[in-house]
Amino acid sequence: MLNKIVDALNKRSDLAGWTVRHLLTRGAQVYAVPEQIESQRLVNVERYRIDVLRQTSRPDGTEGMGSGDVTLLPGGDIQTAIEQAVLVAGLVSNPVHTLPAPASLPDVPLVDTDLQNDPSAVTKAMMEYIRVAASKNRAVHLTAAECFGEIETTHLINSRGIDSEQESTQVNIEFVLHSQHDGKDVEYFTEMGRRRAADLELEEQIEQKTRYTLDLFEAGSPPSWQGPVVLRNEVLAMFVAGDHLGGGVLQALGSAASKYAKTSSWEVGKSVFRGDIKGDPLTVWANRCIPFGTNSNRFDEEGLPAQRVALICENELVAFAANQRYADYLNLPATGAFGGVELPAGQTKSSALLAEPYVEIIQFSWFNPNSVTGDFATEIRLGYLVENGIRKPFRGGQLVGNYLDALADVRWSAETGFFGNYLGPETARFNDLKIVG
């Protein structure tokens, strides 16, 4: 069917360009409730995504470019689908831009071979591992869990001659731990995603989350705090790189699309900060080549090869992450999708960054700073006030501040870790943040 779609697109004389992606997804899903597996199922999904470009006229009479897209299932009406996409493209009038041309692709590790060979066995094994690990502490019970394992194959062809294929795997888990004591109930929710099952480090995660669940019984009211705040591991990765729902402030302000829309004030060769830098210098790569990174690939949705792009070097912006359209608009190199966030190791050992007093935040409800201003006021699900040798849990309150101001006054650990969409220091001590109740 892919060849039929390509043939049909090639016969259109009214198109300025087109891209077709044939997407095949297969995998397994396992759902568990207390004491048993609730259900298991295999998943197989096939679809075709068609994107077209069409010459149009802008309001001032100059040449414009319209874009339209459609998703087609196997056996669908190809001509009708293309007509729908072309119709939409005719209603759009953007400045003229092009599509990527063929280029060599890097070898980026993206596949968990065990999952690739038998997704059902891998997901069942993960679920059983979670259940066994959770049962080691009788005070905590696993109330629900889900394991998803998927293999996605992408074949991309465009009108400029790109014809590329890639395969990747994805593993996602969710589980809820529950405990009850003296008539009080607490629970702790966890979700994680990686390309390899081994990178989930399930034993360590279950042990850690069990401890957090039990600490919720002792959690008090949030402190009124202005001073050092420590983030580590997954919560630091969320702060720096965002979550699976979307990127963070770095991705937004470092995007050529934001620069073109004038929502990013960053300028190449100038500091990304608006004031003095009191902490470690900031260096960032936008990296789609991180081995087994959840945002890594050999090529992106347009077919642009994966790159490790130097975004910020010692506080100064080096480049914007640009897809082909905005690269054309701003006369920039086309780097493709942003990918994962990579930071270099810091100069300070993690142990030194834990000098008391400080507050450590373990879990946010959702860290969602304003992508233009960087301001945030985010609810805290679990944190600890650490002073005088005592680690006191609390829940509630909000972490309040500005994203860029926080990055201008932070120290990074020499120890690094990999957290799916983030590769870099595993501990950060932000020297001056505020917590309000």
Backbone torsions as a table, in degrees:
resi	resn	phi	psi	omega
1	MET	NA	-31.9	178.1
2	LEU	-59.1	-43.3	179.5
3	ASN	-63.5	-36.7	178.6
4	LYS	-65.8	-38.7	178.2
5	ILE	-65.2	-45.1	179.3
6	VAL	-61.6	-44.1	179.1
7	ASP	-60.8	-42.8	-179.5
8	ALA	-64.8	-39.3	178.7
9	LEU	-68.8	-38.2	179.5
10	ASN	-64.8	-24.2	-179.0
11	LYS	-82.9	-9.2	-178.9
12	ARG	-82.5	123.3	178.1
13	SER	-91.0	-6.2	-176.3
14	ASP	-98.5	9.6	-178.3
15	LEU	-106.4	138.9	175.1
16	ALA	-88.4	-14.0	178.5
17	GLY	172.5	164.5	179.4
18	TRP	-157.5	157.7	175.8
19	THR	-138.4	136.3	175.4
20	VAL	-124.3	132.5	172.8
21	ARG	-120.3	123.3	174.3
22	HIS	-95.3	115.4	-173.9
23	LEU	-113.4	120.3	177.0
24	LEU	-116.1	123.7	178.4
25	THR	-125.3	127.2	174.7
26	ARG	-133.9	152.4	-178.4
27	GLY	176.9	-169.1	-178.2
28	ALA	-137.8	149.2	178.9
29	GLN	-131.7	137.6	178.9
30	VAL	-130.4	132.1	-179.9
31	TYR	-120.8	136.4	-179.1
32	ALA	-129.8	146.5	169.9
33	VAL	-121.7	173.2	-177.7
34	PRO	-51.0	129.4	173.0
35	GLU	76.6	-5.2	-177.7
36	GLN	-161.1	161.1	170.6
37	ILE	-78.6	124.8	-178.5
38	GLU	-80.7	-45.0	-179.6
39	SER	-161.5	158.3	175.9
40	GLN	-138.0	146.6	175.7
41	ARG	-155.9	152.2	174.8
42	LEU	-98.9	146.1	-176.0
43	VAL	-125.5	131.4	174.3
44	ASN	-137.8	117.5	-177.5
45	VAL	-129.3	133.0	176.9
46	GLU	-130.4	134.3	179.2
47	ARG	-155.1	163.0	178.7
48	TYR	-124.3	127.7	177.2
49	ARG	-107.5	121.5	-178.4
50	ILE	-113.1	125.1	174.8
51	ASP	-119.1	132.1	-178.8
52	VAL	-125.8	151.2	172.3
53	LEU	-116.8	140.6	-177.5
54	ARG	-140.8	135.3	177.1
55	GLN	-68.0	132.9	177.6
56	THR	-135.7	-179.0	177.6
57	SER	-113.8	137.7	177.7
58	ARG	-84.1	165.2	-177.9
59	PRO	-55.5	-28.7	-180.0
60	ASP	-87.2	4.8	178.1
61	GLY	91.3	-7.7	179.2
62	THR	-78.1	166.0	-178.1
63	GLU	-69.1	137.1	177.9
64	GLY	-126.9	-179.5	-179.0
65	MET	-137.2	125.2	176.6
66	GLY	-106.1	150.1	179.2
67	SER	-130.7	145.5	177.5
68	GLY	-148.0	157.3	-179.2
69	ASP	-145.2	161.3	178.6
70	VAL	-155.6	148.7	174.5
71	THR	-109.2	132.5	-174.7
72	LEU	-123.6	133.3	176.6
73	LEU	-92.2	158.2	179.0
74	PRO	-53.7	134.6	-179.6
75	GLY	85.6	-1.8	-179.4
76	GLY	-72.2	167.4	-178.9
77	ASP	-79.7	106.7	-174.7
78	ILE	-65.5	-47.2	-176.2
79	GLN	-63.1	-42.5	179.6
80	THR	-64.7	-40.6	179.6
81	ALA	-63.1	-44.9	179.6
82	ILE	-64.1	-41.3	178.6
83	GLU	-59.6	-38.4	178.7
84	GLN	-64.1	-45.1	-179.7
85	ALA	-65.0	-41.2	-179.9
86	VAL	-66.3	-37.9	178.2
87	LEU	-61.3	-46.1	178.6
88	VAL	-62.5	-43.3	-179.6
89	ALA	-59.9	-33.5	-179.8
90	GLY	-69.7	-15.5	-179.9
91	LEU	-94.0	-2.2	-176.3
92	VAL	-110.8	143.2	179.4
93	SER	-139.2	85.3	175.5
94	ASN	-98.9	166.3	171.8
95	PRO	-59.0	153.2	-176.8
96	VAL	-64.8	136.7	175.2
97	HIS	-147.8	170.5	-173.6
98	THR	-115.3	-176.8	172.3
99	LEU	-111.1	157.7	178.9
100	PRO	-64.6	150.2	173.9
101	ALA	-97.5	164.7	178.9
102	PRO	-59.2	144.5	177.8
103	ALA	-153.8	159.2	179.6
104	SER	-67.8	145.7	-177.1
105	LEU	-109.5	140.2	178.1
106	PRO	-77.3	159.6	172.4
107	ASP	-90.0	108.5	-179.4
108	VAL	-116.8	119.9	179.1
109	PRO	-63.4	122.0	-175.8
110	LEU	-132.9	-3.5	-167.2
111	VAL	-120.9	127.3	166.1
112	ASP	-83.7	107.6	-172.6
113	THR	-63.8	-34.1	177.4
114	ASP	-63.7	-43.6	178.4
115	LEU	-66.7	-39.0	178.6
116	GLN	-60.3	-40.6	-176.0
117	ASN	-77.9	-35.8	-176.1
118	ASP	-153.8	81.7	-177.7
119	PRO	-62.3	-33.4	-179.9
120	SER	-63.8	-45.5	-179.2
121	ALA	-65.6	-39.6	-178.2
122	VAL	-67.3	-44.9	-179.3
123	THR	-67.4	-38.2	176.4
124	LYS	-63.2	-42.7	179.9
125	ALA	-64.1	-39.9	177.6
126	MET	-63.1	-44.1	-179.5
127	MET	-63.2	-42.9	179.2
128	GLU	-64.5	-37.6	178.8
129	TYR	-64.2	-42.8	178.5
130	ILE	-61.6	-44.4	-177.9
131	ARG	-64.4	-43.3	-179.5
132	VAL	-67.2	-44.8	-178.7
133	ALA	-63.8	-39.3	-179.1
134	ALA	-69.9	-26.9	-177.0
135	SER	-78.8	-6.9	-177.3
136	LYS	-69.5	-24.3	177.7
137	ASN	-112.8	112.0	-174.3
138	ARG	-68.0	-15.8	-178.6
139	ALA	-79.3	-12.2	-176.8
140	VAL	-124.9	141.4	-178.9
141	HIS	-126.5	141.8	173.7
142	LEU	-82.1	114.0	-177.0
143	THR	-94.6	-25.9	178.9
144	ALA	-162.8	149.2	178.0
145	ALA	-156.5	149.2	176.3
146	GLU	-136.5	140.1	174.7
147	CYS	-130.3	126.1	176.9
148	PHE	-120.5	134.9	173.0
149	GLY	-130.9	126.2	-175.4
150	GLU	-132.8	148.8	171.5
151	ILE	-122.0	123.3	-179.6
152	GLU	-117.2	129.5	175.9
153	THR	-112.6	129.9	-178.8
154	THR	-122.0	128.4	173.8
155	HIS	-119.4	115.4	-175.8
156	LEU	-114.0	131.7	176.1
157	ILE	-132.1	136.1	173.3
158	ASN	-132.1	173.4	-173.1
159	SER	-72.8	-9.6	179.3
160	ARG	-95.9	0.3	174.8
161	GLY	111.0	-0.5	175.5
162	ILE	-68.9	134.6	175.6
163	ASP	-147.1	91.0	-169.9
164	SER	-131.3	151.0	177.8
165	GLU	-131.8	149.0	173.8
166	GLN	-151.6	155.9	177.0
167	GLU	-131.2	141.4	-179.9
168	SER	-145.3	159.0	176.8
169	THR	-118.9	159.3	179.1
170	GLN	-147.3	132.5	177.9
171	VAL	-122.2	129.0	177.8
172	ASN	-130.4	137.1	176.6
173	ILE	-130.2	149.2	170.6
174	GLU	-138.5	139.7	174.1
175	PHE	-153.7	154.5	179.5
176	VAL	-123.1	125.9	174.5
177	LEU	-103.6	137.4	-174.9
178	HIS	-131.0	145.4	175.1
179	SER	-144.9	154.3	-179.0
180	GLN	-136.7	133.6	-179.2
181	HIS	-153.7	127.8	178.4
182	ASP	51.5	42.9	176.9
183	GLY	78.0	5.5	-179.6
184	LYS	-109.9	134.0	179.3
185	ASP	-110.9	139.3	173.9
186	VAL	-135.9	155.1	174.9
187	GLU	-149.2	156.3	-178.6
188	TYR	-133.7	124.9	-177.7
189	PHE	-102.2	136.5	179.5
190	THR	-132.8	136.2	170.0
191	GLU	-136.3	140.5	-178.0
192	MET	-146.2	152.3	175.4
193	GLY	-141.4	137.6	176.3
194	ARG	-146.2	170.4	174.2
195	ARG	-86.4	-25.3	179.1
196	ARG	-119.5	140.1	178.8
197	ALA	-61.8	-37.7	-177.7
198	ALA	-61.9	-29.5	-177.8
199	ASP	-73.7	-8.5	177.2
200	LEU	-74.9	-23.1	179.0
201	GLU	48.7	59.1	-169.6
202	LEU	-61.8	-40.4	-177.8
203	GLU	-61.4	-46.7	178.8
204	GLU	-64.3	-40.3	-179.2
205	GLN	-64.5	-44.7	-179.9
206	ILE	-64.1	-43.6	179.3
207	GLU	-61.4	-44.8	-179.4
208	GLN	-65.3	-46.6	-177.9
209	LYS	-68.4	-30.2	174.2
210	THR	-62.2	-43.7	178.7
211	ARG	-62.8	-42.5	179.1
212	TYR	-64.5	-39.4	179.8
213	THR	-59.7	-47.0	-179.3
214	LEU	-68.6	-32.3	178.2
215	ASP	-66.5	-21.3	179.2
216	LEU	-63.4	-25.0	176.3
217	PHE	-63.9	-30.9	-177.4
218	GLU	-96.4	-1.0	-174.4
219	ALA	-66.9	131.1	178.7
220	GLY	-105.7	-162.8	179.1
221	SER	-74.4	153.1	-179.9
222	PRO	-67.2	144.2	177.9
223	PRO	-78.0	158.0	166.1
224	SER	-85.7	118.6	-167.0
225	TRP	-141.8	136.6	170.2
226	GLN	-138.1	111.2	-178.1
227	GLY	160.5	-151.6	-175.7
228	PRO	-65.6	132.7	174.2
229	VAL	-127.9	128.8	-177.2
230	VAL	-106.0	133.8	171.7
231	LEU	-122.3	140.7	-179.2
232	ARG	-136.7	153.3	169.1
233	ASN	52.1	-125.8	-171.6
234	GLU	-61.5	-37.7	-178.6
235	VAL	-70.5	-31.8	174.6
236	LEU	-68.7	-40.0	177.3
237	ALA	-60.5	-40.6	177.7
238	MET	-64.4	-42.0	179.8
239	PHE	-61.5	-45.7	-174.3
240	VAL	-77.9	-44.8	-167.1
241	ALA	-114.8	-0.3	-177.4
242	GLY	80.5	-169.5	-179.0
243	ASP	-122.8	-170.4	-176.2
244	HIS	-69.7	-15.2	178.6
245	LEU	-78.5	-17.9	-179.7
246	GLY	167.3	169.2	179.6
247	GLY	-77.6	-176.2	-179.6
248	GLY	-108.8	-155.1	-176.7
249	VAL	-67.1	-38.8	179.7
250	LEU	-60.0	-45.2	180.0
251	GLN	-64.8	-37.9	-177.5
252	ALA	-70.2	-53.5	-175.8
253	LEU	-74.6	-22.6	178.9
254	GLY	-90.2	9.6	-177.6
255	SER	-94.2	136.2	175.7
256	ALA	-63.6	-29.6	176.8
257	ALA	-62.6	-41.7	178.0
258	SER	-68.1	-37.3	178.4
259	LYS	-64.8	-43.0	179.5
260	TYR	-64.8	-37.1	179.3
261	ALA	-79.2	-4.2	179.1
262	LYS	64.7	27.6	172.5
263	THR	-95.4	-10.8	173.9
264	SER	-107.3	127.1	178.7
265	SER	-91.4	-0.6	-177.8
266	TRP	-66.3	145.8	177.8
267	GLU	-130.3	134.5	177.7
268	VAL	-59.1	132.6	179.6
269	GLY	89.1	-2.7	-179.8
270	LYS	-119.3	159.8	-179.9
271	SER	-63.0	143.0	176.5
272	VAL	-83.1	-6.0	-177.9
273	PHE	-99.8	153.6	-177.5
274	ARG	-97.5	-3.6	-179.6
275	GLY	-144.8	-160.9	-179.1
276	ASP	-69.3	149.2	176.0
277	ILE	-98.8	116.1	-177.4
278	LYS	-101.9	-15.7	-176.5
279	GLY	-110.0	-154.9	179.0
280	ASP	-68.6	148.5	175.8
281	PRO	-64.2	149.5	-177.5
282	LEU	-101.2	124.6	172.9
283	THR	-129.0	130.8	-174.6
284	VAL	-136.9	136.7	168.9
285	TRP	-111.8	137.8	167.5
286	ALA	-91.5	108.4	-163.2
287	ASN	-126.0	112.5	172.7
288	ARG	-95.9	8.4	-178.6
289	CYS	-107.7	6.7	177.7
290	ILE	-61.3	122.5	-179.9
291	PRO	-56.2	124.1	178.8
292	PHE	62.7	19.9	175.2
293	GLY	-67.2	141.7	-177.4
294	THR	-68.9	-19.6	175.8
295	ASN	-108.3	14.1	178.0
296	SER	-87.2	157.9	175.3
297	ASN	-167.7	171.3	173.2
298	ARG	-84.1	-34.8	175.4
299	PHE	-147.8	154.4	-177.5
300	ASP	-93.1	-166.5	-174.8
301	GLU	-65.8	-20.4	177.1
302	GLU	-92.6	-14.5	-175.9
303	GLY	100.3	4.8	179.7
304	LEU	-73.1	133.4	-177.5
305	PRO	-62.9	149.6	176.8
306	ALA	-64.4	142.5	177.8
307	GLN	-138.8	159.3	168.0
308	ARG	-107.3	100.1	-171.1
309	VAL	-97.6	124.3	173.2
310	ALA	-70.7	107.1	-176.6
311	LEU	-89.0	-52.4	-179.3
312	ILE	-130.3	134.4	177.9
313	CYS	-128.8	115.2	-179.7
314	GLU	47.6	53.1	173.7
315	ASN	81.6	-12.2	-178.0
316	GLU	-101.5	137.6	177.6
317	LEU	-69.7	129.1	-179.7
318	VAL	-99.3	-40.1	-175.8
319	ALA	-159.3	161.7	170.1
320	PHE	-100.3	147.6	170.4
321	ALA	-79.6	122.0	-170.6
322	ALA	-133.6	128.5	168.2
323	ASN	-78.3	179.3	-172.8
324	GLN	-63.3	-40.8	-177.6
325	ARG	-59.8	-52.6	-175.6
326	TYR	-78.1	-23.1	171.1
327	ALA	-63.7	-41.1	176.4
328	ASP	-64.5	-43.3	-177.1
329	TYR	-63.0	-40.1	-173.3
330	LEU	-103.5	5.3	-179.3
331	ASN	56.3	50.8	-180.0
332	LEU	-117.5	161.0	170.8
333	PRO	-65.1	139.8	177.5
334	ALA	-82.6	112.8	-178.4
335	THR	-99.7	-18.2	-179.3
336	GLY	89.9	-167.1	-179.1
337	ALA	-57.0	155.6	-173.8
338	PHE	-64.0	-47.7	-177.9
339	GLY	85.4	-153.9	178.4
340	GLY	-84.2	167.1	177.7
341	VAL	-102.1	127.9	177.6
342	GLU	-120.9	132.2	174.7
343	LEU	-122.8	148.5	176.5
344	PRO	-75.7	162.7	175.9
345	ALA	-64.2	147.0	175.6
346	GLY	-82.0	-170.6	-177.2
347	GLN	-106.6	-2.6	-171.8
348	THR	-118.0	136.4	177.2
349	LYS	-67.5	148.2	-179.6
350	SER	-56.3	-39.1	-178.8
351	SER	-59.3	-35.7	179.3
352	ALA	-72.0	-26.5	179.2
353	LEU	-77.3	-8.8	-178.8
354	LEU	-102.3	26.3	176.1
355	ALA	-67.0	129.2	-178.3
356	GLU	-75.0	152.9	-0.8
357	PRO	-90.1	157.7	174.1
358	TYR	-163.2	166.0	171.8
359	VAL	-111.3	132.6	173.2
360	GLU	-111.6	130.0	177.4
361	ILE	-100.4	127.6	-177.1
362	ILE	-97.0	-37.6	-176.2
363	GLN	-151.4	129.9	170.5
364	PHE	-93.0	157.4	167.0
365	SER	-65.3	-47.5	174.1
366	TRP	-169.5	121.0	178.7
367	PHE	-88.7	105.2	-174.5
368	ASN	-134.0	72.2	179.1
369	PRO	-65.3	157.0	173.9
370	ASN	-62.7	124.3	-172.9
371	SER	-74.1	-11.0	178.9
372	VAL	-99.4	-50.2	-177.6
373	THR	-89.3	-26.4	-176.0
374	GLY	84.7	-0.9	179.7
375	ASP	-69.3	144.6	177.2
376	PHE	-144.9	151.4	171.6
377	ALA	-146.9	94.4	-165.8
378	THR	-116.7	130.5	-179.3
379	GLU	-66.5	141.8	-179.6
380	ILE	-103.5	123.2	176.3
381	ARG	-83.2	-37.8	179.1
382	LEU	-153.3	132.5	175.6
383	GLY	-148.7	173.8	178.9
384	TYR	-134.0	134.4	167.9
385	LEU	-94.5	120.0	-175.2
386	VAL	-114.2	111.4	178.1
387	GLU	-159.8	149.6	179.5
388	ASN	54.5	35.5	177.4
389	GLY	75.0	7.4	-178.6
390	ILE	-113.8	135.4	178.6
391	ARG	-110.7	98.5	-171.7
392	LYS	-102.6	118.6	-178.5
393	PRO	-75.3	151.5	173.4
394	PHE	-147.9	161.7	176.2
395	ARG	-138.8	149.6	-178.3
396	GLY	93.8	-177.4	-175.6
397	GLY	80.9	176.1	-179.1
398	GLN	-132.9	141.7	168.7
399	LEU	-87.8	123.7	-172.6
400	VAL	-122.8	134.9	177.4
401	GLY	171.5	-162.0	177.4
402	ASN	-125.4	133.5	-173.8
403	TYR	-58.7	-49.4	-176.3
404	LEU	-71.7	-36.7	175.6
405	ASP	-62.4	-37.6	178.3
406	ALA	-64.2	-42.9	-179.4
407	LEU	-71.0	-17.4	177.7
408	ALA	-83.1	-7.6	-178.2
409	ASP	-140.5	63.6	-177.5
410	VAL	-139.7	150.1	171.4
411	ARG	-116.6	135.9	-176.2
412	TRP	-104.2	147.6	-179.4
413	SER	-78.0	153.4	174.9
414	ALA	-73.6	-27.1	177.3
415	GLU	-78.2	136.8	-177.1
416	THR	-120.3	165.1	178.0
417	GLY	-152.0	168.3	178.9
418	PHE	-117.1	126.6	-174.5
419	PHE	-131.4	40.7	175.3
420	GLY	85.1	-74.1	179.3
421	ASN	-102.8	6.0	-176.5
422	TYR	-141.2	134.3	175.6
423	LEU	-130.3	116.3	-177.8
424	GLY	167.9	-162.3	-179.0
425	PRO	-53.5	140.5	-178.3
426	GLU	-89.5	-10.8	179.8
427	THR	-136.4	140.1	175.3
428	ALA	-136.4	135.3	176.3
429	ARG	-112.3	106.5	177.4
430	PHE	-86.2	121.4	-165.6
431	ASN	-77.1	-20.8	-174.7
432	ASP	-149.5	81.4	175.3
433	LEU	-123.0	163.2	-172.3
434	LYS	-119.7	139.6	174.0
435	ILE	-121.2	128.4	177.9
436	VAL	-120.8	147.9	179.8
437	GLY	-85.8	NA	NA
